[in-house]
Amino acid sequence: MAKQSKEEKANILTNPEELKKFKQVLATITHYLQIIDDQKEAIKETVEEAAGEYSIDKKLIRKLANTMYKHNYADIQEENNHFELLYESLIGTRVTLSNELDEDSDEEE
């Protein structure tokens, strides 16, 4: 299909029929935007319910769901590895996953 020239394109300002069609297009887009908003709210509610039921941080649930949806686990692993290397190089310390409370409980024994 060839591109229309500027003269051939419908002018919604001067043609009442084209204005009516264009308003319908905008109404359709608005309808889809409302569906998106509704779905986002449903996702938010589902995340909140799961966080309460499974005691998992909402941020982590969202990240897990997004990773599952996008099928980009390998990309995230690579990004995290790159971040760790940069952090350790710049800050000069290795990040450990020890819990300060565990260390305190050892001292009490």
N, CA, C and O atoms as a DFTB+ gen file, in Angstrom:
436 C
 N C O
     1  1       0.849      -1.170       0.000
     2  2       0.000       0.000       0.000
     3  2       0.893       1.232       0.000
     4  3       1.770       1.368       0.854
     5  1       0.680       2.106      -0.930
     6  2       1.489       3.317      -1.063
     7  2       1.079       4.334      -0.016
     8  3      -0.076       4.391       0.407
     9  1       2.055       5.136       0.392
    10  2       1.773       6.199       1.351
    11  2       0.916       7.273       0.703
    12  3       1.070       7.587      -0.477
    13  1       0.018       7.823       1.491
    14  2      -0.816       8.907       0.996
    15  2      -0.042      10.220       1.087
    16  3       0.735      10.442       2.016
    17  1      -0.273      11.071       0.111
    18  2       0.342      12.395       0.186
    19  2      -0.430      13.222       1.202
    20  3      -1.525      12.845       1.620
    21  1       0.144      14.347       1.593
    22  2      -0.525      15.208       2.565
    23  2      -1.901      15.637       2.078
    24  3      -2.836      15.748       2.870
    25  1      -2.027      15.876       0.785
    26  2      -3.313      16.305       0.240
    27  2      -4.353      15.191       0.305
    28  3      -5.540      15.459       0.492
    29  1      -3.907      13.931       0.151
    30  2      -4.829      12.804       0.123
    31  2      -5.267      12.372       1.522
    32  3      -6.320      11.754       1.677
    33  1      -4.479      12.688       2.526
    34  2      -4.813      12.274       3.884
    35  2      -6.060      13.002       4.362
    36  3      -6.312      14.154       4.010
    37  1      -6.825      12.294       5.170
    38  2      -8.062      12.869       5.688
    39  2      -7.744      14.002       6.652
    40  3      -6.857      13.886       7.498
    41  1      -8.468      15.080       6.515
    42  2      -8.307      16.216       7.406
    43  2      -9.456      16.205       8.400
    44  3     -10.597      16.509       8.052
    45  1      -9.146      15.856       9.628
    46  2     -10.202      15.729      10.634
    47  2     -10.786      17.075      11.047
    48  3     -11.862      17.131      11.643
    49  1     -10.083      18.154      10.734
    50  2     -10.591      19.475      11.114
    51  2     -11.649      20.000      10.150
    52  3     -12.503      20.800      10.533
    53  1     -11.591      19.554       8.914
    54  2     -12.531      20.082       7.914
    55  2     -13.567      19.070       7.446
    56  3     -14.547      19.446       6.805
    57  1     -13.369      17.802       7.753
    58  2     -14.280      16.766       7.284
    59  2     -15.010      16.152       8.489
    60  3     -14.393      15.438       9.280
    61  1     -16.299      16.416       8.635
    62  2     -17.055      15.907       9.788
    63  2     -17.049      14.381       9.901
    64  3     -17.020      13.843      11.008
    65  1     -17.077      13.682       8.763
    66  2     -17.041      12.214       8.800
    67  2     -15.716      11.717       9.348
    68  3     -15.684      10.791      10.158
    69  1     -14.620      12.331       8.908
    70  2     -13.298      11.933       9.392
    71  2     -13.135      12.281      10.869
    72  3     -12.501      11.534      11.615
    73  1     -13.692      13.393      11.289
    74  2     -13.654      13.776      12.699
    75  2     -14.379      12.734      13.543
    76  3     -13.899      12.347      14.609
    77  1     -15.530      12.285      13.065
    78  2     -16.298      11.261      13.771
    79  2     -15.493       9.957      13.871
    80  3     -15.457       9.330      14.930
    81  1     -14.849       9.551      12.770
    82  2     -14.020       8.339      12.774
    83  2     -12.861       8.478      13.755
    84  3     -12.539       7.553      14.501
    85  1     -12.240       9.667      13.735
    86  2     -11.089       9.882      14.605
    87  2     -11.497       9.853      16.079
    88  3     -10.768       9.322      16.916
    89  1     -12.651      10.420      16.392
    90  2     -13.144      10.370      17.766
    91  2     -13.393       8.926      18.196
    92  3     -13.167       8.568      19.352
    93  1     -13.860       8.099      17.257
    94  2     -14.066       6.682      17.564
    95  2     -12.727       5.993      17.841
    96  3     -12.625       5.149      18.731
    97  1     -11.713       6.362      17.075
    98  2     -10.367       5.821      17.314
    99  2      -9.911       6.180      18.728
   100  3      -9.405       5.330      19.460
   101  1     -10.094       7.443      19.101
   102  2      -9.701       7.879      20.444
   103  2     -10.494       7.148      21.522
   104  3      -9.941       6.794      22.564
   105  1     -11.774       6.919      21.285
   106  2     -12.599       6.184      22.243
   107  2     -12.100       4.750      22.396
   108  3     -12.069       4.214      23.504
   109  1     -11.715       4.137      21.291
   110  2     -11.180       2.772      21.329
   111  2      -9.882       2.724      22.130
   112  3      -9.697       1.842      22.969
   113  1      -8.992       3.667      21.871
   114  2      -7.723       3.720      22.605
   115  2      -7.983       3.921      24.097
   116  3      -7.358       3.271      24.936
   117  1      -8.902       4.820      24.420
   118  2      -9.249       5.071      25.816
   119  2      -9.779       3.805      26.480
   120  3      -9.453       3.518      27.632
   121  1     -10.589       3.055      25.755
   122  2     -11.113       1.785      26.266
   123  2      -9.966       0.822      26.590
   124  3      -9.955       0.205      27.655
   125  1      -9.006       0.694      25.676
   126  2      -7.862      -0.186      25.912
   127  2      -7.016       0.290      27.090
   128  3      -6.516      -0.528      27.863
   129  1      -6.853       1.596      27.233
   130  2      -6.098       2.132      28.367
   131  2      -6.793       1.804      29.687
   132  3      -6.128       1.525      30.685
   133  1      -8.114       1.835      29.696
   134  2      -8.860       1.477      30.901
   135  2      -8.658       0.003      31.234
   136  3      -8.507      -0.357      32.402
   137  1      -8.655      -0.844      30.215
   138  2      -8.403      -2.275      30.431
   139  2      -7.022      -2.469      31.048
   140  3      -6.860      -3.257      31.980
   141  1      -6.029      -1.753      30.530
   142  2      -4.665      -1.851      31.063
   143  2      -4.644      -1.429      32.530
   144  3      -4.054      -2.116      33.364
   145  1      -5.285      -0.302      32.849
   146  2      -5.341       0.158      34.241
   147  2      -5.997      -0.881      35.140
   148  3      -5.517      -1.140      36.244
   149  1      -7.089      -1.476      34.674
   150  2      -7.782      -2.500      35.456
   151  2      -6.881      -3.710      35.695
   152  3      -6.847      -4.253      36.799
   153  1      -6.160      -4.129      34.671
   154  2      -5.270      -5.275      34.804
   155  2      -4.107      -4.972      35.748
   156  3      -3.693      -5.833      36.524
   157  1      -3.580      -3.747      35.680
   158  2      -2.505      -3.353      36.600
   159  2      -2.995      -3.407      38.043
   160  3      -2.269      -3.849      38.934
   161  1      -4.208      -2.963      38.269
   162  2      -4.782      -3.007      39.615
   163  2      -4.956      -4.455      40.069
   164  3      -4.697      -4.774      41.229
   165  1      -5.386      -5.326      39.174
   166  2      -5.535      -6.746      39.508
   167  2      -4.185      -7.368      39.844
   168  3      -4.085      -8.176      40.767
   169  1      -3.154      -6.999      39.106
   170  2      -1.805      -7.501      39.388
   171  2      -1.362      -7.030      40.767
   172  3      -0.836      -7.814      41.557
   173  1      -1.574      -5.754      41.053
   174  2      -1.188      -5.193      42.352
   175  2      -1.870      -5.951      43.490
   176  3      -1.224      -6.304      44.477
   177  1      -3.163      -6.199      43.355
   178  2      -3.907      -6.925      44.382
   179  2      -3.388      -8.350      44.537
   180  3      -3.263      -8.847      45.656
   181  1      -3.087      -9.004      43.430
   182  2      -2.576     -10.372      43.471
   183  2      -1.218     -10.420      44.152
   184  3      -0.953     -11.321      44.948
   185  1      -0.356      -9.456      43.844
   186  2       0.967      -9.388      44.475
   187  2       0.814      -9.187      45.982
   188  3       1.497      -9.842      46.769
   189  1      -0.076      -8.288      46.381
   190  2      -0.295      -8.037      47.808
   191  2      -0.802      -9.286      48.524
   192  3      -0.355      -9.592      49.629
   193  1      -1.725     -10.002      47.906
   194  2      -2.247     -11.235      48.498
   195  2      -1.147     -12.280      48.635
   196  3      -1.026     -12.924      49.678
   197  1      -0.350     -12.450      47.591
   198  2       0.729     -13.438      47.622
   199  2       1.776     -13.066      48.668
   200  3       2.288     -13.936      49.373
   201  1       2.093     -11.783      48.772
   202  2       3.079     -11.335      49.758
   203  2       2.607     -11.659      51.170
   204  3       3.393     -12.101      52.007
   205  1       1.334     -11.440      51.427
   206  2       0.790     -11.751      52.740
   207  2       0.737     -13.240      53.016
   208  3       1.060     -13.688      54.116
   209  1       0.330     -14.000      52.022
   210  2       0.168     -15.446      52.207
   211  2       1.499     -16.176      52.317
   212  3       1.623     -17.113      53.106
   213  1       2.499     -15.761      51.535
   214  2       3.761     -16.499      51.484
   215  2       4.921     -15.779      52.164
   216  3       6.044     -16.282      52.157
   217  1       4.668     -14.613      52.751
   218  2       5.701     -13.818      53.434
   219  2       6.907     -13.556      52.537
   220  3       8.055     -13.695      52.959
   221  1       6.627     -13.180      51.307
   222  2       7.672     -12.819      50.345
   223  2       7.468     -11.355      49.994
   224  3       6.341     -10.909      49.782
   225  1       8.567     -10.609      49.933
   226  2       8.513      -9.187      49.620
   227  2       7.824      -8.965      48.274
   228  3       8.075      -9.685      47.307
   229  1       6.952      -7.955      48.230
   230  2       6.205      -7.648      47.000
   231  2       7.144      -7.361      45.831
   232  3       6.875      -7.771      44.701
   233  1       8.230      -6.666      46.097
   234  2       9.195      -6.339      45.041
   235  2       9.764      -7.622      44.423
   236  3       9.942      -7.711      43.208
   237  1      10.042      -8.595      45.263
   238  2      10.587      -9.864      44.777
   239  2       9.545     -10.646      43.979
   240  3       9.875     -11.264      42.966
   241  1       8.302     -10.625      44.424
   242  2       7.233     -11.311      43.688
   243  2       7.084     -10.702      42.299
   244  3       6.973     -11.424      41.308
   245  1       7.081      -9.364      42.228
   246  2       6.973      -8.690      40.919
   247  2       8.146      -9.066      40.017
   248  3       7.970      -9.327      38.827
   249  1       9.347      -9.090      40.603
   250  2      10.538      -9.410      39.810
   251  2      10.472     -10.854      39.310
   252  3      10.807     -11.128      38.157
   253  1      10.051     -11.756      40.154
   254  2       9.910     -13.155      39.738
   255  2       8.892     -13.289      38.608
   256  3       9.141     -13.977      37.618
   257  1       7.752     -12.633      38.763
   258  2       6.703     -12.718      37.741
   259  2       7.164     -12.097      36.425
   260  3       6.928     -12.661      35.356
   261  1       7.817     -10.943      36.496
   262  2       8.310     -10.295      35.275
   263  2       9.367     -11.139      34.581
   264  3       9.386     -11.232      33.353
   265  1      10.246     -11.755      35.363
   266  2      11.276     -12.617      34.785
   267  2      10.640     -13.830      34.119
   268  3      11.045     -14.232      33.028
   269  1       9.655     -14.403      34.772
   270  2       8.953     -15.556      34.195
   271  2       8.237     -15.150      32.909
   272  3       8.259     -15.891      31.926
   273  1       7.611     -13.990      32.913
   274  2       6.879     -13.502      31.741
   275  2       7.821     -13.202      30.575
   276  3       7.536     -13.565      29.434
   277  1       8.933     -12.544      30.863
   278  2       9.851     -12.121      29.804
   279  2      10.852     -13.207      29.402
   280  3      11.564     -13.060      28.410
   281  1      10.904     -14.287      30.167
   282  2      11.855     -15.373      29.896
   283  2      13.282     -14.830      29.797
   284  3      14.022     -15.183      28.879
   285  1      13.666     -13.971      30.746
   286  2      14.987     -13.349      30.672
   287  2      15.846     -13.629      31.905
   288  3      16.624     -12.778      32.334
   289  1      15.700     -14.822      32.467
   290  2      16.467     -15.189      33.657
   291  2      17.970     -15.112      33.398
   292  3      18.717     -14.616      34.241
   293  1      18.412     -15.594      32.255
   294  2      19.845     -15.563      31.938
   295  2      20.355     -14.124      31.857
   296  3      21.459     -13.830      32.316
   297  1      19.566     -13.242      31.285
   298  2      19.964     -11.829      31.204
   299  2      20.101     -11.215      32.594
   300  3      21.033     -10.453      32.854
   301  1      19.179     -11.545      33.474
   302  2      19.225     -11.003      34.832
   303  2      20.434     -11.549      35.578
   304  3      21.099     -10.813      36.307
   305  1      20.723     -12.830      35.402
   306  2      21.914     -13.405      36.027
   307  2      23.166     -12.685      35.553
   308  3      24.024     -12.325      36.359
   309  1      23.271     -12.475      34.259
   310  2      24.435     -11.792      33.697
   311  2      24.541     -10.369      34.244
   312  3      25.626      -9.917      34.608
   313  1      23.430      -9.681      34.298
   314  2      23.419      -8.307      34.820
   315  2      23.838      -8.280      36.289
   316  3      24.607      -7.411      36.700
   317  1      23.332      -9.234      37.084
   318  2      23.700      -9.293      38.499
   319  2      25.176      -9.623      38.683
   320  3      25.839      -9.046      39.545
   321  1      25.694     -10.550      37.875
   322  2      27.120     -10.878      37.955
   323  2      27.973      -9.665      37.616
   324  3      28.969      -9.390      38.285
   325  1      27.581      -8.944      36.580
   326  2      28.303      -7.738      36.179
   327  2      28.258      -6.701      37.307
   328  3      29.268      -6.066      37.610
   329  1      27.097      -6.534      37.921
   330  2      26.957      -5.596      39.026
   331  2      27.866      -5.990      40.188
   332  3      28.553      -5.140      40.754
   333  1      27.873      -7.282      40.548
   334  2      28.715      -7.744      41.652
   335  2      30.183      -7.464      41.379
   336  3      30.903      -6.980      42.253
   337  1      30.628      -7.770      40.159
   338  2      32.031      -7.517      39.817
   339  2      32.368      -6.033      39.905
   340  3      33.402      -5.662      40.460
   341  1      31.514      -5.197      39.368
   342  2      31.755      -3.758      39.440
   343  2      31.752      -3.262      40.879
   344  3      32.615      -2.477      41.271
   345  1      30.795      -3.714      41.655
   346  2      30.695      -3.278      43.042
   347  2      31.944      -3.672      43.816
   348  3      32.532      -2.856      44.526
   349  1      32.342      -4.932      43.672
   350  2      33.525      -5.407      44.383
   351  2      34.782      -4.685      43.925
   352  3      35.661      -4.400      44.739
   353  1      34.881      -4.387      42.646
   354  2      36.044      -3.665      42.127
   355  2      36.076      -2.227      42.634
   356  3      37.133      -1.726      43.016
   357  1      34.934      -1.570      42.639
   358  2      34.880      -0.166      43.045
   359  2      34.937       0.020      44.557
   360  3      35.629       0.912      45.049
   361  1      34.226      -0.804      45.282
   362  2      34.138      -0.652      46.730
   363  2      35.250      -1.420      47.425
   364  3      35.696      -1.032      48.505
   365  1      35.695      -2.500      46.815
   366  2      36.817      -3.260      47.344
   367  2      36.455      -4.279      48.396
   368  3      37.338      -4.771      49.099
   369  1      35.194      -4.611      48.528
   370  2      34.800      -5.631      49.490
   371  2      33.911      -6.657      48.819
   372  3      33.190      -6.361      47.866
   373  1      33.978      -7.850      49.331
   374  2      33.125      -8.924      48.823
   375  2      31.823      -8.895      49.609
   376  3      31.837      -8.785      50.835
   377  1      30.727      -8.991      48.926
   378  2      29.425      -8.990      49.573
   379  2      29.168     -10.376      50.140
   380  3      29.326     -11.380      49.445
   381  1      28.768     -10.425      51.420
   382  2      28.433     -11.709      52.032
   383  2      26.976     -11.684      52.444
   384  3      26.391     -10.622      52.659
   385  1      26.415     -12.840      52.549
   386  2      25.007     -12.959      52.896
   387  2      24.834     -13.413      54.341
   388  3      23.898     -14.152      54.646
   389  1      25.723     -12.982      55.233
   390  2      25.593     -13.372      56.632
   391  2      24.558     -12.494      57.320
   392  3      24.300     -11.364      56.905
   393  1      23.987     -13.027      58.353
   394  2      22.971     -12.322      59.120
   395  2      23.587     -11.898      60.443
   396  3      24.130     -12.733      61.167
   397  1      23.513     -10.620      60.769
   398  2      24.094     -10.121      62.009
   399  2      23.477     -10.793      63.226
   400  3      24.161     -10.969      64.234
   401  1      22.232     -11.165      63.163
   402  2      21.586     -11.838      64.281
   403  2      22.198     -13.213      64.520
   404  3      22.287     -13.658      65.664
   405  1      22.621     -13.891      63.455
   406  2      23.278     -15.186      63.605
   407  2      24.576     -15.034      64.378
   408  3      24.892     -15.875      65.219
   409  1      25.331     -13.982      64.111
   410  2      26.596     -13.741      64.796
   411  2      26.356     -13.461      66.269
   412  3      27.127     -13.921      67.111
   413  1      25.304     -12.716      66.606
   414  2      24.985     -12.409      67.993
   415  2      24.592     -13.665      68.753
   416  3      24.953     -13.821      69.920
   417  1      23.860     -14.558      68.110
   418  2      23.423     -15.769      68.794
   419  2      24.596     -16.692      69.075
   420  3      24.562     -17.436      70.055
   421  1      25.647     -16.667      68.234
   422  2      26.839     -17.470      68.474
   423  2      27.572     -16.977      69.714
   424  3      28.116     -17.782      70.470
   425  1      27.594     -15.671      69.931
   426  2      28.303     -15.092      71.064
   427  2      27.614     -15.419      72.374
   428  3      28.283     -15.512      73.403
   429  1      26.302     -15.598      72.373
   430  2      25.553     -15.870      73.585
   431  2      25.776     -17.279      74.081
   432  3      25.586     -17.530      75.272
   433  1      26.166     -18.208      73.238
   434  2      26.309     -19.621      73.612
   435  2      27.522     -19.853      74.383
   436  3      27.796     -20.986      74.778
